[in-house]
């Protein structure tokens, strides 16, 4: 029975080392996504605070959009989430894959 229950942590460590709870995440009405907010949402999913489906529903994101945030964090950390630098990090990652 216990394995069927979802056990969630009360908090997770955020991208800047702070403690994140559901209440401290960006509000569901967020429309302006700065790097810090994106990184907090990715950290919440990676830490088990929310599921990917819950994040997509809560913030009206597509699965592809959220997955791109996760890939950016995995590849380049928080700087990879900057919209103005996406092309730079994409080309850098592609060059690294060739070698």
Protein Blocks (a to p, Z undefined) as FASTA:
>chain_A
ZZmpccddfbdcdfkopacdfklpccfklcbdcfklmmmmmmmmmnomacfklmmmmnop
afklmmmmmmmmmmnommlmpmklmmmmmmmmmmmmmZZ
